[in-house]
Amino acid sequence: RLAFLMAFATSGLTTFVPSSQSITEFDPGFYSDWPYIIPSDILPYIFSEAKQGDVSAMIAAFDKFGEYYPMYKCGDEKGKLLEEVIQETKPKVVLEIGSFLGYSAIRMLRNMKADSKMITIESKSENAEVARQIFSYAGFADKVQILKGKLAKDAIPEVGKLLKGVPVDVVFMDHFKESYLEDLIQMEKLGIVGEGTVLLADNVIYPGAPEFLGYVSTRKGRYETKLLVAKFEYEQKWKPDWTPKADAISVSIFKTYNSVEES
């Protein structure tokens, strides 16, 4: 990860300008052909649009489905940012907090080495079951361990036992924003996050995680932090006053176990 750390330390903010055009033509018949009531309703569509093992086609199907049914997945713009970080860091162990339906996980997994693995936490069992099927269909079943049915704060100690004191290479947090800081501190105490760990956190600008950002601020000394600027992925177009929101993924590299200085 040395090359990534050096490039990261000298880089500025990375800004991506999203396209204003949809990737598909609107089809009103989509809703009757592919109703979405429960999480598993997405599976028949993905399986119809992508051959088994074709991760790119699965991602495209996720994105098209999301145009008709906005959902809490990181989306194509942020997904590309995640993939870039994984390509640069070449992690052996990734911890994801907030699997949802497996979208961000398969984007990361397709850039990970054959001997790498992922642990992913999903509090809702119905979402975790969809993610399990997505991982299997993508060909990643043997690379992912899903911890389901628990909030992150309750699953993190289990992660610590699985890792036996060895820090992960990358953490991606995309769950309850108000829990980011509490969960990070717990991971530090358990040695899940350690020197050189790359910590990614989504939606730190919108809806926002100000206390978390304050904690990982470069000036505090424990982390080196940058923002990867991107639009908020969950377009709420049914709201009359909705306007696109600016957002970012924070990228923080753990530097030292020294106490975080007060600013």
N, C-alpha and C positions, 0 to 999 in steps of 0.2 A: 504493500500500500504506500510505499515511500513516494512514488511519483505523484500519486493523487494528493498526498499530504503537502508536498512541496507546491504543486500547482494551486491547491486550495488556498494555501497561505498567501499567495501572491495575486489571487484573482479578486475581481470586484463582484458586484451583484450580477447574476445571470438573469437576463430578461428575455422572455419569449412573448411575442405578440400574437395572440390567438386569431385565427381566421374568423371572420364574421359570417361565413357561409356554412350551411349544413353540408355534411358529407353525403346526405341522401336526399332524394326527392320525397316530399311528404306524401304518405299513402294512408288515407283515412281507414282503409280496410285492414290495416295492420292490427288495430285494436281488436277486431273480431277474430282475425286469424290467430293472433297471439295474445290472448288475455293474460294479465299479470295481477294475480290476487294474492298468491303466497310466493315465498322466495323460490321454490322449486319450479314455478311456472316458466322461469327463464331457460331451464335446461332443454326442453324440446326445441326451442328456437336455436340455441347454440349448436345442439347436436345436428340440426338440419342444415346449418350454414357452414359448418366446419367438419372436416374429416378428423377422425381420431388422431391425435398427435400434432395437428396443425395449429400451433399456438397462435400464429399471426392471424389466421382466420377466426379463431375463437375470440381474440381481442377485438377484431373488427366487428364481430357479431355482438359482443358486449356493448361496444360503442353505439352501434346502430340501435340496439334495443333501448339503450339509455336515452336516445333522442326522443323516443316515444314515451318512455317511462323514466323520468329523471330519478336517479338513485344515488346513494352514497358510495360511489366508487371514485377513485382518484382521477379518472378520465385520461384521455389520450395525451394532453399536454403535460400533465404532471407525471403520467406513466413514462413518458420519454425521459423526463428528468431522473426518475428513479433508475431507469435502465442505465443511464449514463453513469450514475454513481456506482452501481453494481459492476459495470464494465471496468471502471477505474480502480475500485477497491479490491476486486476479485476475492470476495469473502468466502470463507469455509463454513461459517455458521452465521445465519441471519435469524433474528428474532423479530417477528411482526406482531404488533398488538392492534387487533381490529381486522380480522380476516374479511368480514362481510361475506361476499360470495366468491372470493378467490381471485378477483381481477388483478389487483396489485401484486399478489403473490406470484401468479404465473408470469407476469411481466418481469419480475426479478429473477425467478427461477430459470427462465430461458437464457439468462446471461451468467448463470452460476456454473462452476466447474462440476464435473461428474462426481467428484468425491465430496461435494459440499452438501449442506443440509439446512433446512429451515424449520423453526418452531413457530407456529402461529397460534394466537389466542383469539377465540371468538366466544363472546358471552352468550349469544343466542344459538341454541342447539340446531334450530331449523336452518339458520344461515350456515353453520358449520357443516351440516350434511350436504348442502349444495356445494360448498367449497370442496368437500371431500370428493364429490363426483367430478367436479371441474379438474381437480388435481389428477385424478385417475385418468380422465379422458385426455388430458394434456400430456400424460406420460410421466408425471412427477410423483406418483403415489408413494414411491420408495424414498423420496427425498424430503417429505414433509411430515411433521408430527403436529397434529391439531390438538390443542387443549381447549375443550369446549365446555360451555355451561357455567363458566365462572367469570366474574369480573376480573379485570387485569390485576387488581391488588391482591386477589385471592389466588390467582394462577401464577404470579411471579415467583413466589416461594417454590413452587413445583419446578419452574424453569431453573431456579438456582440449584436444586437437587440434581436435575438432569445434567447440568453443565459441570457440576463438581468443582466450582470455584474458578473455572476458566472463562474469561470474558468473551462475549460474542464479538464478531467483527463489525456487524451492522445491526442497528435497531431501527425499525420503522414504526413510528407511533401514528396511528390514525383511528383513535377511538374517542372517548369522552375528553374533550379539550380541557375541561376543568380538572381532570385527573392526571394530566401530563406530568406536572411537577411532582405530585405525591408518588406517582409510579416510578419516575426517574430516580428520586431519592432512594426508594426501596431497592431499585436495581443497583444503584451504587453501593449500598450497604451490603448487598448479597454478592457483590463482585461480578454481576452480570455485565455491567458497564465498567470498563477499565481502560487503562492507558492505550490510546490508539483506536478505541471503539468509535465508529462513525454513527452518530445519532441523527436520524431523520425524523422530522415531525411535520405533519400536514396541518393546514388550516390555522397557522399561527397568527395570520393577520385577520382573516375572516373565516369563521366567527371570532377567532382570536384566542390566544393563550398568553396574555401579557406577563403573568407571574412566571410562567415557564421561560419565556424569552428573557426576562430579567435575570433569571438564575443562570442560564447558559450564555449570557452576554460575554463577549470576548474580554471586556474590561474587568470582569470579575476574576479572571485568571484560570479558572478550572477548564474552560472550553474555549476553542477557537470556533466562532460561529459566523456563518454567512446565510443570506436568504436567497433562495431560487424563486424569483418572482413569477407568478402565473395567475391566471384568473381562477376564481372560485368555481368549482366544477359542477355544483348542484344548481343548475338553472331553474328558477322557480317562475317560469313564464306565465303561469296561471294567475299570478298576482298582478293586478293592474298597474301598480307602481313599481314593479320589479325592474331593477337595472343591474347589469353585470357588476360583479364585485371583484376588486383586486385582492389577491391572496398571495401566499408564498409557502414553500416548504423550507423549513430551517434545516441547515446541515451543520452539525456541531461535532467537532473532534475532541474527545476527552484527552486532556494534556497531563493533568496532575491530580493527586488526591489531596493537595493542600486545601485548606478550608476556603470556601468561597468568600471573597472579600466583600464587604459592604461598600456600595458606591456612595 
